[in-house]
Amino acid sequence: MPMTLPALPYDKAALEPHIDAATMEIHHGKHHNAYVTNANNALAGTKWADADPVAIIKALAELPDDKRGPARNNVGGHVNHSMFWQLMAPAGKGGGGEPGGALGAAINATFGGFAQFKEKFQAAGAGRFGSGWAWLIVNAGKLEIASTANQDNPLMGKAIAGCEGTPILGLDVWEHAYYLKYQNRRPDYMAAWWNVVNWGKVAELYAQAGGK
């Protein structure tokens, strides 16, 4: 089937006060919906029209030249945002705190502790010029922090995205993700976002990605 806009797993006001309802309404209902519409229009009539979105972004090199750019931007945007909504939960109700278990141990071992990890992750987001994403990825079984431009995703591969691996945590640092509440204060948005990170979901993705 063609791509569809997934429903939010919580009410659009559920992430208040850290992410406001007005931003969620626009971000999900307008921006993400536009990626879905544009992706379907770009791929209509091709063999990719009903393909799995993740499979499409993993195989961008196989798309015709006139479809590759629209797919990179719009299918990428759809995949990134579909994941992003799942990575958050209301503060104190699945959101916030620190990861435990295998994921928590891996973060501590890789980055020297949770506080150091947050500092390095936020630096990746703050250092992304213009629009893009900060990522925690599993690459060859190991955790890495990366950043991509626009709607690129590490699954696109190093030649396209500048990094490679399976993303397990992603933070949208496009202005549309925070400007209504935080204006130009991207660091404030990133600091508040930790209060709604769904570490249970991240741990699930870590296990699926073969983290060790």
C-alpha positions in Angstrom: 0.0 0.0 0.0 1.1 3.6 -0.4 2.5 5.3 2.6 0.1 6.6 5.2 0.5 9.0 8.1 0.7 7.0 11.4 -1.4 8.1 14.3 0.5 9.6 17.3 0.8 7.1 20.1 -0.3 9.8 22.6 -2.4 12.9 22.6 -0.7 15.9 20.9 -0.7 17.7 24.3 0.8 14.7 26.2 4.4 15.9 25.9 3.6 19.3 27.5 5.4 21.4 28.7 8.5 20.1 27.1 7.0 19.9 23.6 3.9 22.0 23.1 0.6 20.8 21.6 0.7 23.5 18.8 4.1 22.3 17.6 2.9 18.6 17.7 -0.2 19.6 15.7 1.8 21.3 13.0 4.8 18.9 13.0 2.7 15.7 12.7 -0.4 16.9 10.9 1.3 19.3 8.4 5.0 18.5 8.0 4.9 14.7 8.4 1.7 14.5 6.3 3.4 16.5 3.6 6.3 14.1 3.4 3.8 11.2 3.0 1.8 13.0 0.3 4.9 14.0 -1.6 6.5 10.6 -1.4 3.4 8.9 -2.7 3.1 11.4 -5.6 6.8 11.0 -6.5 6.7 7.2 -6.6 3.2 6.7 -8.1 3.3 4.4 -11.0 6.7 2.9 -10.2 7.6 -0.4 -8.7 8.4 1.5 -5.5 4.9 2.8 -5.0 3.9 0.1 -2.6 7.4 -0.8 -1.2 8.4 -0.7 2.4 9.6 2.9 3.2 12.7 1.6 5.0 13.6 -0.6 2.1 13.3 2.4 -0.2 15.8 4.5 1.7 18.2 1.6 2.0 18.2 1.3 -1.8 18.2 4.9 -3.0 21.0 4.1 -5.5 18.6 1.8 -7.3 16.0 4.5 -8.0 15.9 6.4 -11.2 17.7 9.8 -11.1 14.4 11.8 -11.2 13.0 9.8 -8.2 16.1 9.5 -6.0 16.0 13.1 -4.7 12.3 13.2 -3.9 12.5 9.8 -2.3 15.6 10.8 -0.2 13.8 13.9 1.1 10.2 12.7 1.5 10.5 8.9 2.2 13.4 9.8 4.4 11.2 12.4 6.2 8.4 9.8 6.6 10.7 7.1 8.0 12.5 9.6 10.4 9.2 11.0 11.8 7.5 7.6 12.1 10.4 6.6 14.3 10.5 10.0 16.2 7.0 9.8 17.5 7.6 6.3 18.9 10.8 7.5 20.7 8.8 9.8 23.0 6.3 9.4 25.8 4.8 11.7 28.4 7.2 12.7 31.1 7.0 10.3 34.1 4.7 7.9 32.1 7.4 6.2 30.0 9.3 9.3 29.1 12.4 10.6 30.8 14.8 9.1 33.3 17.8 7.1 32.3 18.2 3.8 30.3 19.0 0.7 32.2 19.8 -2.9 31.3 22.0 -3.7 28.3 21.4 -0.3 26.7 22.4 1.6 29.8 25.5 -0.5 30.3 26.5 0.0 26.7 26.0 3.8 26.9 28.1 3.9 30.1 30.9 1.8 28.5 30.9 3.7 25.2 30.6 7.3 26.4 31.8 7.2 30.0 28.4 7.7 31.5 24.9 8.9 30.8 25.7 12.6 31.4 28.7 12.4 29.0 26.5 10.7 26.4 23.9 13.4 26.6 26.5 16.1 26.3 28.0 14.5 23.1 24.5 13.8 21.7 23.4 17.4 22.2 26.7 18.6 20.7 25.8 16.6 17.5 22.4 18.3 17.4 23.7 21.8 18.2 26.5 21.4 15.7 24.2 20.5 12.8 24.1 23.6 10.6 20.6 24.3 9.3 18.2 21.4 9.4 18.8 17.8 10.2 18.9 15.1 12.9 21.1 13.9 15.7 21.3 10.1 16.0 22.4 7.3 18.3 23.1 4.4 16.1 24.3 0.8 16.3 27.1 0.2 13.8 28.7 -3.3 13.7 27.2 -3.9 17.2 28.7 -0.8 18.7 27.0 2.5 19.7 27.9 5.7 17.8 26.6 9.3 17.8 26.1 10.8 14.4 24.3 13.7 12.7 22.7 14.0 9.3 21.4 16.8 7.1 17.8 17.4 6.1 15.9 14.1 6.2 18.8 11.8 5.6 19.0 8.7 7.8 22.0 6.5 8.6 20.2 3.6 6.9 20.9 5.4 3.6 24.5 4.5 4.0 27.7 6.5 4.4 27.9 7.6 0.7 24.6 9.4 1.0 24.1 10.2 4.7 27.7 10.6 5.8 27.3 7.8 8.4 26.0 4.3 8.5 24.2 2.0 10.9 20.8 1.3 12.5 19.3 4.3 14.3 17.8 3.6 17.7 17.4 7.2 18.9 16.9 10.3 16.8 16.3 13.9 17.6 14.7 16.3 15.0 16.6 19.6 15.0 14.7 21.2 12.1 13.2 24.5 13.3 9.7 23.3 12.7 10.3 20.8 15.6 10.8 23.6 18.2 10.5 27.1 16.9 7.0 27.9 18.2 8.0 27.3 21.8 11.8 27.8 21.8 12.4 30.2 18.9 16.1 30.1 18.1 17.0 28.4 21.4 17.8 24.9 19.9 19.9 23.9 23.0 17.0 24.6 25.3 14.7 22.4 23.2 17.3 19.6 23.2 17.7 19.8 27.0 13.9 19.7 27.5 13.5 16.7 25.1 15.3 14.3 27.5 12.3 14.5 29.7 10.1 12.8 27.1 12.6 10.2 25.6 11.0 6.7 25.7 14.0 4.7 26.8 11.9 1.5 26.8 11.4 1.9 23.0 15.1 2.8 22.5 16.1 -0.4 24.4 13.8 -2.4 22.2 15.4 -1.0 19.1 18.9 -1.6 20.5 18.1 -5.2 21.0 16.6 -5.5 17.5 19.7 -3.9 16.0 22.0 -6.5 17.6 23.6 -4.2 20.1 26.2 -5.8 22.3 
